[in-house]
Amino acid sequence: MGHDELDSRVHDRVALDEIALYAEVLTAVAVSERRLTLDELDDALGLRTSASR
């Protein structure tokens, strides 16, 4: 279910965005066989661009 399909009376966009970020981190952790580095966490959160590496 995407953000646009939700009833606007019963949701908080900031909370939904935070949940989406948490899901990205959980996905990155699930596919890794070791602890993630800070750089890998930044990548999972979309905090780094290819130009900043």
All heavy atoms as TSV, in Angstrom:
chain	resi	resn	atom	element	x	y	z
A	1	MET	N	N	0.852	-1.179	0.000
A	1	MET	CA	C	0.000	0.000	0.000
A	1	MET	C	C	0.893	1.235	0.000
A	1	MET	O	O	1.723	1.395	0.888
A	1	MET	CB	C	-0.906	-0.032	1.225
A	1	MET	CG	C	-1.814	1.168	1.318
A	1	MET	SD	S	-2.869	1.196	2.789
A	1	MET	CE	C	-4.090	0.023	2.329
A	2	GLY	N	N	0.739	2.104	-0.953
A	2	GLY	CA	C	1.537	3.313	-1.035
A	2	GLY	C	C	0.957	4.435	-0.203
A	2	GLY	O	O	-0.167	4.354	0.280
A	3	HIS	N	N	1.732	5.497	-0.049
A	3	HIS	CA	C	1.280	6.654	0.739
A	3	HIS	C	C	-0.022	7.232	0.180
A	3	HIS	O	O	-0.879	7.666	0.935
A	3	HIS	CB	C	2.343	7.760	0.724
A	3	HIS	CG	C	3.564	7.446	1.505
A	3	HIS	ND1	N	3.658	7.684	2.846
A	3	HIS	CD2	C	4.745	6.908	1.138
A	3	HIS	CE1	C	4.839	7.311	3.282
A	3	HIS	NE2	N	5.526	6.828	2.255
A	4	ASP	N	N	-0.181	7.249	-1.129
A	4	ASP	CA	C	-1.338	7.890	-1.740
A	4	ASP	C	C	-2.627	7.117	-1.510
A	4	ASP	O	O	-3.712	7.668	-1.643
A	4	ASP	CB	C	-1.108	8.067	-3.242
A	4	ASP	CG	C	0.064	8.989	-3.531
A	4	ASP	OD1	O	0.349	9.856	-2.686
A	4	ASP	OD2	O	0.694	8.828	-4.587
A	5	GLU	N	N	-2.530	5.834	-1.147
A	5	GLU	CA	C	-3.712	5.008	-0.951
A	5	GLU	C	C	-4.257	5.080	0.473
A	5	GLU	O	O	-5.311	4.529	0.752
A	5	GLU	CB	C	-3.377	3.551	-1.287
A	5	GLU	CG	C	-2.923	3.367	-2.717
A	5	GLU	CD	C	-2.348	1.985	-2.948
A	5	GLU	OE1	O	-2.584	1.088	-2.123
A	5	GLU	OE2	O	-1.661	1.811	-3.952
A	6	LEU	N	N	-3.556	5.739	1.378
A	6	LEU	CA	C	-3.961	5.789	2.770
A	6	LEU	C	C	-4.994	6.879	3.016
A	6	LEU	O	O	-5.005	7.906	2.356
A	6	LEU	CB	C	-2.748	6.036	3.664
A	6	LEU	CG	C	-1.689	4.942	3.645
A	6	LEU	CD1	C	-0.485	5.383	4.455
A	6	LEU	CD2	C	-2.237	3.641	4.177
A	7	ASP	N	N	-5.848	6.649	3.978
A	7	ASP	CA	C	-6.837	7.632	4.396
A	7	ASP	C	C	-6.103	8.774	5.088
A	7	ASP	O	O	-5.467	8.586	6.122
A	7	ASP	CB	C	-7.829	6.977	5.341
A	7	ASP	CG	C	-8.972	7.886	5.733
A	7	ASP	OD1	O	-8.831	9.126	5.633
A	7	ASP	OD2	O	-10.014	7.366	6.138
A	8	SER	N	N	-6.160	9.959	4.532
A	8	SER	CA	C	-5.393	11.093	5.054
A	8	SER	C	C	-5.827	11.509	6.458
A	8	SER	O	O	-5.119	12.238	7.121
A	8	SER	CB	C	-5.487	12.285	4.107
A	8	SER	OG	O	-6.820	12.738	4.025
A	9	ARG	N	N	-6.969	11.039	6.922
A	9	ARG	CA	C	-7.420	11.396	8.267
A	9	ARG	C	C	-6.721	10.596	9.349
A	9	ARG	O	O	-6.755	10.980	10.510
A	9	ARG	CB	C	-8.926	11.167	8.394
A	9	ARG	CG	C	-9.756	12.031	7.460
A	9	ARG	CD	C	-11.190	11.592	7.473
A	9	ARG	NE	N	-11.228	10.223	6.937
A	9	ARG	CZ	C	-12.261	9.395	7.073
A	9	ARG	NH1	N	-13.333	9.768	7.723
A	9	ARG	NH2	N	-12.223	8.181	6.561
A	10	VAL	N	N	-6.092	9.482	8.978
A	10	VAL	CA	C	-5.567	8.593	10.007
A	10	VAL	C	C	-4.092	8.247	9.813
A	10	VAL	O	O	-3.659	7.182	10.180
A	10	VAL	CB	C	-6.388	7.286	10.077
A	10	VAL	CG1	C	-7.783	7.553	10.562
A	10	VAL	CG2	C	-6.395	6.580	8.740
A	11	HIS	N	N	-3.318	9.131	9.237
A	11	HIS	CA	C	-1.897	8.840	9.109
A	11	HIS	C	C	-1.056	10.093	9.292
A	11	HIS	O	O	-1.538	11.199	9.199
A	11	HIS	CB	C	-1.583	8.160	7.775
A	11	HIS	CG	C	-1.432	9.105	6.621
A	11	HIS	ND1	N	-2.485	9.526	5.886
A	11	HIS	CD2	C	-0.336	9.690	6.089
A	11	HIS	CE1	C	-2.054	10.349	4.936
A	11	HIS	NE2	N	-0.765	10.473	5.032
A	12	ASP	N	N	0.161	9.853	9.549
A	12	ASP	CA	C	1.141	10.903	9.772
A	12	ASP	C	C	2.267	10.671	8.766
A	12	ASP	O	O	2.989	9.681	8.858
A	12	ASP	CB	C	1.651	10.782	11.207
A	12	ASP	CG	C	2.732	11.781	11.559
A	12	ASP	OD1	O	3.391	12.329	10.647
A	12	ASP	OD2	O	2.923	12.011	12.765
A	13	ARG	N	N	2.405	11.546	7.807
A	13	ARG	CA	C	3.387	11.355	6.731
A	13	ARG	C	C	4.817	11.215	7.277
A	13	ARG	O	O	5.586	10.405	6.796
A	13	ARG	CB	C	3.320	12.503	5.732
A	13	ARG	CG	C	4.363	12.340	4.645
A	13	ARG	CD	C	3.983	12.659	3.252
A	13	ARG	NE	N	2.636	12.591	2.843
A	13	ARG	CZ	C	2.145	11.616	2.066
A	13	ARG	NH1	N	2.907	10.628	1.702
A	13	ARG	NH2	N	0.903	11.645	1.668
A	14	VAL	N	N	5.158	11.984	8.305
A	14	VAL	CA	C	6.503	11.892	8.885
A	14	VAL	C	C	6.722	10.490	9.454
A	14	VAL	O	O	7.763	9.876	9.226
A	14	VAL	CB	C	6.720	12.972	9.963
A	14	VAL	CG1	C	8.036	12.765	10.692
A	14	VAL	CG2	C	6.662	14.359	9.335
A	15	ALA	N	N	5.745	9.977	10.184
A	15	ALA	CA	C	5.874	8.636	10.754
A	15	ALA	C	C	5.996	7.590	9.646
A	15	ALA	O	O	6.809	6.662	9.749
A	15	ALA	CB	C	4.680	8.325	11.649
A	16	LEU	N	N	5.227	7.726	8.588
A	16	LEU	CA	C	5.312	6.778	7.469
A	16	LEU	C	C	6.675	6.843	6.791
A	16	LEU	O	O	7.239	5.808	6.415
A	16	LEU	CB	C	4.200	7.052	6.458
A	16	LEU	CG	C	2.790	6.748	6.930
A	16	LEU	CD1	C	1.772	7.219	5.893
A	16	LEU	CD2	C	2.625	5.268	7.218
A	17	ASP	N	N	7.218	8.038	6.656
A	17	ASP	CA	C	8.556	8.181	6.064
A	17	ASP	C	C	9.615	7.534	6.950
A	17	ASP	O	O	10.543	6.890	6.457
A	17	ASP	CB	C	8.888	9.650	5.815
A	17	ASP	CG	C	8.068	10.256	4.688
A	17	ASP	OD1	O	7.494	9.495	3.880
A	17	ASP	OD2	O	8.001	11.495	4.607
A	18	GLU	N	N	9.477	7.679	8.271
A	18	GLU	CA	C	10.426	7.059	9.186
A	18	GLU	C	C	10.333	5.537	9.116
A	18	GLU	O	O	11.352	4.844	9.156
A	18	GLU	CB	C	10.169	7.536	10.613
A	18	GLU	CG	C	10.583	8.978	10.831
A	18	GLU	CD	C	10.256	9.484	12.226
A	18	GLU	OE1	O	9.729	8.701	13.052
A	18	GLU	OE2	O	10.532	10.656	12.483
A	19	ILE	N	N	9.128	5.020	8.993
A	19	ILE	CA	C	8.938	3.576	8.862
A	19	ILE	C	C	9.582	3.081	7.566
A	19	ILE	O	O	10.231	2.025	7.553
A	19	ILE	CB	C	7.444	3.220	8.918
A	19	ILE	CG1	C	6.906	3.477	10.325
A	19	ILE	CG2	C	7.202	1.775	8.485
A	19	ILE	CD1	C	5.397	3.465	10.432
A	20	ALA	N	N	9.445	3.837	6.494
A	20	ALA	CA	C	10.057	3.452	5.211
A	20	ALA	C	C	11.581	3.422	5.332
A	20	ALA	O	O	12.232	2.501	4.819
A	20	ALA	CB	C	9.617	4.414	4.113
A	21	LEU	N	N	12.170	4.401	6.021
A	21	LEU	CA	C	13.622	4.408	6.228
A	21	LEU	C	C	14.057	3.213	7.064
A	21	LEU	O	O	15.059	2.555	6.769
A	21	LEU	CB	C	14.062	5.708	6.904
A	21	LEU	CG	C	14.040	6.953	6.043
A	21	LEU	CD1	C	14.352	8.188	6.894
A	21	LEU	CD2	C	15.017	6.836	4.897
A	22	TYR	N	N	13.307	2.905	8.092
A	22	TYR	CA	C	13.613	1.757	8.941
A	22	TYR	C	C	13.560	0.476	8.125
A	22	TYR	O	O	14.416	-0.404	8.276
A	22	TYR	CB	C	12.629	1.711	10.115
A	22	TYR	CG	C	12.940	0.658	11.136
A	22	TYR	CD1	C	14.104	0.714	11.888
A	22	TYR	CD2	C	12.064	-0.395	11.362
A	22	TYR	CE1	C	14.393	-0.246	12.836
A	22	TYR	CE2	C	12.346	-1.362	12.305
A	22	TYR	CZ	C	13.516	-1.287	13.039
A	22	TYR	OH	O	13.796	-2.241	13.967
A	23	ALA	N	N	12.581	0.372	7.243
A	23	ALA	CA	C	12.467	-0.805	6.379
A	23	ALA	C	C	13.684	-0.927	5.466
A	23	ALA	O	O	14.175	-2.038	5.220
A	23	ALA	CB	C	11.184	-0.734	5.559
A	24	GLU	N	N	14.190	0.186	4.970
A	24	GLU	CA	C	15.390	0.156	4.125
A	24	GLU	C	C	16.592	-0.371	4.901
A	24	GLU	O	O	17.373	-1.171	4.388
A	24	GLU	CB	C	15.698	1.552	3.567
A	24	GLU	CG	C	14.690	2.051	2.561
A	24	GLU	CD	C	14.660	1.233	1.285
A	24	GLU	OE1	O	15.714	0.718	0.863
A	24	GLU	OE2	O	13.563	1.078	0.729
A	25	VAL	N	N	16.728	0.064	6.150
A	25	VAL	CA	C	17.837	-0.410	6.977
A	25	VAL	C	C	17.673	-1.901	7.266
A	25	VAL	O	O	18.627	-2.674	7.159
A	25	VAL	CB	C	17.945	0.398	8.290
A	25	VAL	CG1	C	18.929	-0.243	9.259
A	25	VAL	CG2	C	18.353	1.830	7.988
A	26	LEU	N	N	16.466	-2.326	7.622
A	26	LEU	CA	C	16.237	-3.742	7.899
A	26	LEU	C	C	16.529	-4.603	6.681
A	26	LEU	O	O	17.091	-5.695	6.803
A	26	LEU	CB	C	14.793	-3.967	8.360
A	26	LEU	CG	C	14.456	-3.468	9.747
A	26	LEU	CD1	C	12.988	-3.728	10.054
A	26	LEU	CD2	C	15.336	-4.114	10.786
A	27	THR	N	N	16.180	-4.122	5.504
A	27	THR	CA	C	16.466	-4.858	4.275
A	27	THR	C	C	17.966	-4.983	4.070
A	27	THR	O	O	18.472	-6.066	3.736
A	27	THR	CB	C	15.809	-4.160	3.069
A	27	THR	OG1	O	14.391	-4.111	3.287
A	27	THR	CG2	C	16.085	-4.894	1.780
A	28	ALA	N	N	18.690	-3.896	4.254
A	28	ALA	CA	C	20.152	-3.928	4.095
A	28	ALA	C	C	20.792	-4.892	5.094
A	28	ALA	O	O	21.710	-5.640	4.752
A	28	ALA	CB	C	20.733	-2.522	4.253
A	29	VAL	N	N	20.304	-4.890	6.316
A	29	VAL	CA	C	20.830	-5.790	7.341
A	29	VAL	C	C	20.511	-7.246	6.985
A	29	VAL	O	O	21.348	-8.127	7.135
A	29	VAL	CB	C	20.254	-5.424	8.730
A	29	VAL	CG1	C	20.544	-6.494	9.756
A	29	VAL	CG2	C	20.803	-4.079	9.190
A	30	ALA	N	N	19.326	-7.486	6.490
A	30	ALA	CA	C	18.901	-8.858	6.181
A	30	ALA	C	C	19.747	-9.497	5.083
A	30	ALA	O	O	19.989	-10.699	5.124
A	30	ALA	CB	C	17.428	-8.861	5.780
A	31	VAL	N	N	20.201	-8.713	4.119
A	31	VAL	CA	C	20.972	-9.284	3.014
A	31	VAL	C	C	22.467	-9.311	3.297
A	31	VAL	O	O	23.217	-9.920	2.546
A	31	VAL	CB	C	20.697	-8.558	1.675
A	31	VAL	CG1	C	19.221	-8.663	1.305
A	31	VAL	CG2	C	21.131	-7.118	1.724
A	32	SER	N	N	22.885	-8.687	4.381
A	32	SER	CA	C	24.311	-8.662	4.723
A	32	SER	C	C	24.652	-9.852	5.623
A	32	SER	O	O	23.840	-10.270	6.448
A	32	SER	CB	C	24.646	-7.358	5.449
A	32	SER	OG	O	26.001	-7.341	5.804
A	33	GLU	N	N	25.849	-10.366	5.462
A	33	GLU	CA	C	26.302	-11.480	6.302
A	33	GLU	C	C	27.154	-10.989	7.464
A	33	GLU	O	O	27.729	-11.792	8.198
A	33	GLU	CB	C	27.086	-12.478	5.450
A	33	GLU	CG	C	26.215	-13.130	4.395
A	33	GLU	CD	C	26.973	-14.144	3.569
A	33	GLU	OE1	O	28.136	-14.445	3.895
A	33	GLU	OE2	O	26.382	-14.634	2.595
A	34	ARG	N	N	27.258	-9.671	7.626
A	34	ARG	CA	C	28.063	-9.092	8.693
A	34	ARG	C	C	27.426	-7.775	9.107
A	34	ARG	O	O	26.441	-7.344	8.512
A	34	ARG	CB	C	29.494	-8.857	8.204
A	34	ARG	CG	C	29.525	-7.956	6.990
A	34	ARG	CD	C	30.905	-7.642	6.485
A	34	ARG	NE	N	30.880	-6.998	5.204
A	34	ARG	CZ	C	30.358	-5.815	4.917
A	34	ARG	NH1	N	29.787	-5.099	5.850
A	34	ARG	NH2	N	30.410	-5.321	3.708
A	35	ARG	N	N	27.991	-7.146	10.117
A	35	ARG	CA	C	27.501	-5.815	10.514
A	35	ARG	C	C	27.734	-4.836	9.378
A	35	ARG	O	O	28.752	-4.915	8.687
A	35	ARG	CB	C	28.247	-5.314	11.745
A	35	ARG	CG	C	27.875	-6.023	12.990
A	35	ARG	CD	C	28.607	-5.402	14.155
A	35	ARG	NE	N	28.148	-6.028	15.380
A	35	ARG	CZ	C	28.156	-5.436	16.547
A	35	ARG	NH1	N	28.617	-4.206	16.663
A	35	ARG	NH2	N	27.722	-6.056	17.610
A	36	LEU	N	N	26.813	-3.912	9.232
A	36	LEU	CA	C	26.968	-2.892	8.207
A	36	LEU	C	C	27.920	-1.808	8.690
A	36	LEU	O	O	27.939	-1.453	9.865
A	36	LEU	CB	C	25.617	-2.254	7.874
A	36	LEU	CG	C	24.554	-3.173	7.287
A	36	LEU	CD1	C	23.268	-2.378	7.068
A	36	LEU	CD2	C	25.008	-3.821	6.006
A	37	THR	N	N	28.681	-1.277	7.758
A	37	THR	CA	C	29.536	-0.137	8.081
A	37	THR	C	C	28.668	1.115	8.108
A	37	THR	O	O	27.521	1.117	7.629
A	37	THR	CB	C	30.643	0.045	7.031
A	37	THR	OG1	O	30.029	0.399	5.785
A	37	THR	CG2	C	31.481	-1.224	6.882
A	38	LEU	N	N	29.213	2.186	8.640
A	38	LEU	CA	C	28.469	3.455	8.637
A	38	LEU	C	C	28.171	3.905	7.212
A	38	LEU	O	O	27.090	4.441	6.935
A	38	LEU	CB	C	29.237	4.526	9.401
A	38	LEU	CG	C	29.345	4.302	10.915
A	38	LEU	CD1	C	30.169	5.416	11.551
A	38	LEU	CD2	C	27.978	4.201	11.549
A	39	ASP	N	N	29.113	3.695	6.307
A	39	ASP	CA	C	28.884	4.062	4.909
A	39	ASP	C	C	27.741	3.250	4.308
A	39	ASP	O	O	26.910	3.776	3.565
A	39	ASP	CB	C	30.146	3.853	4.071
A	39	ASP	CG	C	31.204	4.918	4.334
A	39	ASP	OD1	O	30.848	5.999	4.852
A	39	ASP	OD2	O	32.373	4.662	4.016
A	40	GLU	N	N	27.676	1.968	4.633
A	40	GLU	CA	C	26.591	1.124	4.124
A	40	GLU	C	C	25.241	1.554	4.704
A	40	GLU	O	O	24.223	1.545	3.998
A	40	GLU	CB	C	26.872	-0.350	4.431
A	40	GLU	CG	C	28.024	-0.907	3.618
A	40	GLU	CD	C	28.515	-2.248	4.092
A	40	GLU	OE1	O	28.445	-2.540	5.315
A	40	GLU	OE2	O	28.988	-3.017	3.241
A	41	LEU	N	N	25.230	1.936	5.966
A	41	LEU	CA	C	23.992	2.454	6.560
A	41	LEU	C	C	23.559	3.754	5.880
A	41	LEU	O	O	22.375	3.947	5.590
A	41	LEU	CB	C	24.166	2.690	8.060
A	41	LEU	CG	C	24.130	1.451	8.934
A	41	LEU	CD1	C	24.518	1.799	10.359
A	41	LEU	CD2	C	22.776	0.787	8.882
A	42	ASP	N	N	24.522	4.631	5.628
A	42	ASP	CA	C	24.210	5.877	4.924
A	42	ASP	C	C	23.622	5.572	3.548
A	42	ASP	O	O	22.651	6.203	3.129
A	42	ASP	CB	C	25.457	6.743	4.765
A	42	ASP	CG	C	25.865	7.445	6.052
A	42	ASP	OD1	O	25.072	7.425	7.025
A	42	ASP	OD2	O	26.962	8.010	6.079
A	43	ASP	N	N	24.194	4.596	2.852
A	43	ASP	CA	C	23.667	4.200	1.539
A	43	ASP	C	C	22.236	3.698	1.661
A	43	ASP	O	O	21.372	4.063	0.863
A	43	ASP	CB	C	24.534	3.112	0.901
A	43	ASP	CG	C	25.872	3.638	0.408
A	43	ASP	OD1	O	25.996	4.862	0.194
A	43	ASP	OD2	O	26.779	2.808	0.223
A	44	ALA	N	N	21.974	2.850	2.657
A	44	ALA	CA	C	20.635	2.304	2.850
A	44	ALA	C	C	19.616	3.405	3.132
A	44	ALA	O	O	18.458	3.323	2.719
A	44	ALA	CB	C	20.633	1.289	3.992
A	45	LEU	N	N	20.058	4.448	3.795
A	45	LEU	CA	C	19.174	5.567	4.129
A	45	LEU	C	C	19.108	6.631	3.035
A	45	LEU	O	O	18.389	7.611	3.162
A	45	LEU	CB	C	19.623	6.213	5.445
A	45	LEU	CG	C	19.472	5.331	6.671
A	45	LEU	CD1	C	20.178	5.966	7.862
A	45	LEU	CD2	C	18.006	5.086	6.978
A	46	GLY	N	N	19.889	6.418	1.983
A	46	GLY	CA	C	19.885	7.391	0.886
A	46	GLY	C	C	20.621	8.672	1.208
A	46	GLY	O	O	20.345	9.716	0.633
A	47	LEU	N	N	21.574	8.597	2.145
A	47	LEU	CA	C	22.293	9.798	2.564
A	47	LEU	C	C	23.525	10.078	1.736
A	47	LEU	O	O	24.132	11.126	1.864
A	47	LEU	CB	C	22.704	9.667	4.047
A	47	LEU	CG	C	21.556	9.559	5.019
A	47	LEU	CD1	C	22.075	9.331	6.431
A	47	LEU	CD2	C	20.682	10.804	4.962
A	48	ARG	N	N	23.901	9.154	0.896
A	48	ARG	CA	C	25.089	9.329	0.072
A	48	ARG	C	C	24.686	9.210	-1.394
A	48	ARG	O	O	23.858	8.395	-1.746
A	48	ARG	CB	C	26.144	8.280	0.374
A	48	ARG	CG	C	26.738	8.428	1.726
A	48	ARG	CD	C	27.848	7.406	1.904
A	48	ARG	NE	N	28.404	7.522	3.234
A	48	ARG	CZ	C	29.443	8.255	3.529
A	48	ARG	NH1	N	30.065	8.953	2.623
A	48	ARG	NH2	N	29.897	8.306	4.757
A	49	THR	N	N	25.320	10.013	-2.178
A	49	THR	CA	C	25.144	9.893	-3.630
A	49	THR	C	C	26.422	9.348	-4.214
A	49	THR	O	O	27.471	9.392	-3.571
A	49	THR	CB	C	24.816	11.254	-4.277
A	49	THR	OG1	O	25.933	12.114	-4.076
A	49	THR	CG2	C	23.569	11.877	-3.682
A	50	SER	N	N	26.381	8.861	-5.422
A	50	SER	CA	C	27.579	8.304	-6.024
A	50	SER	C	C	28.668	9.347	-6.159
A	50	SER	O	O	29.854	9.055	-6.147
A	50	SER	CB	C	27.262	7.679	-7.381
A	50	SER	OG	O	26.675	8.639	-8.225
A	51	ALA	N	N	28.308	10.639	-6.238
A	51	ALA	CA	C	29.288	11.712	-6.360
A	51	ALA	C	C	30.027	11.975	-5.063
A	51	ALA	O	O	31.125	12.491	-5.042
A	51	ALA	CB	C	28.603	13.001	-6.822
A	52	SER	N	N	29.420	11.591	-3.912
A	52	SER	CA	C	30.039	11.895	-2.626
A	52	SER	C	C	30.959	10.785	-2.139
A	52	SER	O	O	31.495	10.856	-1.056
A	52	SER	CB	C	28.962	12.169	-1.565
A	52	SER	OG	O	28.210	11.002	-1.309
A	53	ARG	N	N	31.159	9.755	-2.913
A	53	ARG	CA	C	32.040	8.639	-2.514
A	53	ARG	C	C	33.443	8.857	-2.960
A	53	ARG	O	O	33.827	9.463	-3.814
A	53	ARG	CB	C	31.545	7.346	-3.123
A	53	ARG	CG	C	30.254	6.934	-2.506
A	53	ARG	CD	C	29.827	5.635	-3.086
A	53	ARG	NE	N	28.490	5.404	-2.589
A	53	ARG	CZ	C	27.757	4.415	-2.935
A	53	ARG	NH1	N	28.185	3.539	-3.776
A	53	ARG	NH2	N	26.578	4.261	-2.451
